[in-house]
Amino acid sequence: MADSRDPGTAAVDSSVSFIVTGFGPFQNAAENPTTILARKLVEYLQQQEKCYGSSSALSIQQPRLSAMTQTLVIETAAGAVHEQVDALYKTISTLQANTITIVLHLGVNYRGKQFQVERCAYNEADFRIPDERGHQPRQQPVVNKFVTGQPLETLLNVSALVACLNATDAADIMTTTTQKDKADHHQESAATTFTTTTTAAVPLAVVSTDPGRFVCNYIYCYSLDKFQCSTKVASTETKQQPSSANRVLFLHVPPFEVCSEPVQLRVVSKLMHAIYEQVLGLQ
């Protein structure tokens, strides 16, 4: 887990912490882009904050997220989800009572063309392929206390977060795109194409209500229940009140061939800022 405490001029809020997770490789995906995003995120946030420091106006307004953020890469397996999320829960339980922990899970949709902010997870493990430990549940509950297939919805306002991501202007995305490695011509072309389509008819991000039924959905469902921060939507449409100030969200990212690594880091960073403002009532 990466943990940064690099000094800077932007504000640090000790009442908020972020845990951002990526996944390791899985079948037919030797390198998972969310592994790279998780490993490089804190350094990227630090670089952003140095830019904030060059502007007095920005340094006052922007939180220093790098000092609030830890990252973790999780094996793409249900067993690893239980081990790592349980360990995170144990760690979070030791924090001060007024601390809000935001768990942001990242996963890749290799057929995706946009960023998909997942509104809900489903209490169903129906793996199309075995996970990395050879486990392949079919139509089984993730959490035994809920009916199989029951949706658990995040308490975050997903529509507002997506609107914030889509408010990113073309110049912002294009500036980030031009910072990538110019030696990788194929990736450069893909990123440019993504920028063009994003600023035309295709939005950068969308609200999704279908995270699949593989390990991405599994970790989202398990975390929403473990951290007690979902609207437990039952078949009767009744909603129970959450018993936690923590928040959990899942973001599906497209492959780097569709959207380059620098742009993806920029989007994840912007999403974190939007979540921060939302949980503190600043949005």
Sequence and secondary structure as in RCSB ss.txt:
>XXXX:A:sequence
MADSRDPGTAAVDSSVSFIVTGFGPFQNAAENPTTILARKLVEYLQQQEKCYGSSSALSIQQPRLSAMTQTLVIE
TAAGAVHEQVDALYKTISTLQANTITIVLHLGVNYRGKQFQVERCAYNEADFRIPDERGHQPRQQPVVNKFVTGQ
PLETLLNVSALVACLNATDAADIMTTTTQKDKADHHQESAATTFTTTTTAAVPLAVVSTDPGRFVCNYIYCYSLD
KFQCSTKVASTETKQQPSSANRVLFLHVPPFEVCSEPVQLRVVSKLMHAIYEQVLGLQ
>XXXX:A:secstr
 EE     SSB  TTEEEEEEEE  BTTBSS HHHHHHHHHHHHHHHHHHHHHT HHHHHHSB GGGGEEEEEE 
SSHHHHHHHHHHHHHHHHTS TT EEEEEEEEE TT SSEEEE EEES B  SS  TTS    SB SSTTS TT 
EEEESS HHHHHHHHHT  HHHHHHHHTTS TT HHHHHHHHHHHHHHHTTS SEEEES   SSHHHHHHHHHHH
HTT EEE  TT        S EEEEEEE  TTTS HHHHHHHHHHHHHHHHHHHTT  
